[in-house]
Amino acid sequence: MRLATELRRLREAAGLTSRQAAALLGVAPAQITHIESALAGVSEQRVRRLASHYACEDAEFVDALAAMATDRTQGWWEEYRGLLPTSFLDLSELNHHAAFRRDVAVLYVPGLLQTEAYARAVFSGRVPELATEELELRVRHRMAGQDIRIPYELVIHEAALRIRVADRAASRAQFVKLLEVLRSGQHHLARHPARSGRLRPSGQHHDVCGRARGEVGHGGT
């Protein structure tokens, strides 16, 4: 679905109609419509030809689109199609194809690192209130998307560590998870102090660990 969306955006940015794009590719206009609606697949070769016709000069972006075209596996997020907002699925697909991710968190611990209880508390605070079934779907989707296999960098504001989102037990468990991720050395975490005007460099991992360990007992999330 993401590939289809990006190809449509490239065509529109090039100022071409689907009929004009079809003529450049030598196919029927309906074929372009089907490709852009994710109703028909498209080969890597055609993706590159379309990108060329659309004057897309971003080689890395074109390579990423080509990789999507050759990936025949159905993403795990597809089981939620029609059940959750499309934006949830689009983000999951982007994460699947990403080579790197960086988050800056101000109010909440990012979804990739949330515990189940913390995620449930975040969704429970939504206005208007979610039905129980949809809330649990969102929590399940969030947990399923936490298989981080790419370099991940997080800058987390002290407010996100202090704001009370869940109860004391869930908050403590969330801090423990952050510490586990930090100590694993697989990802970069940095804390942005509430009274500081600049971000701490991501190399100061001990600062995140120290502050988190000191604040858990106070329940100050």
C-alpha positions, 0 to 999 in steps of 0.5 A: 500500500505504501508503494502505491501511495508513493508512486501516486504522489510522484506522478502528481508531483510530476504534473502527469495524469494517469493516462499520460503515465500509462502512455509513457509506460506503454500500458492501459490507463487502468493499469496505472490506476490499479497500481496506485490503488494497490490492486495490482503489483508492479515490478522493480523495473517498472518502478524504476521506469516510472521514477525516471518518467516522473523525474525523481532524482533521489536514488536512495528513495527510488531504491527503497521503492524498488525494494518494496516492489520485490518484497512479496511477503505480506506485512504483519500489519495487514491483519489490522486493515479495516480494523485500525486507521490507515495511518497505523498501518502506513507507519508500520509499513514504513518501519518495516522498510526503514534503514534507520529511525530517530524519535524525539519524545516530549510527552510519552515514551515512544510506541516502539519502547512502550510496555503493554500496560503503558500503551494501554494507559496511553490509549485509555486517555484518548478523547473521545474514549475508545471502545474496549475492543478498539483499545485492545486492537491498538495495544496488540498492534503496538506490541506487534510492531516492537521488533526493532531490527534497525538502528534506533536513536531516541531523545527523550525529554524529561517531561516524558519521564515525569508525566504520570501516564499509568499507575505506579506499577506500570510506570515502574515497569516502563522505566525498567524496560527503558533501562534494559534497552539502554543497557543492551547497547543496541540503541542510543538513548539520550535525556533532554533535561527539563531546565536545559536549553539544548539536547544532551548528546546521545553518547551520555547514556549514563545520564538517562540510566541514572535519572531513570533509576532515581525517579522510579521510586518517586513515581514521578512519571 
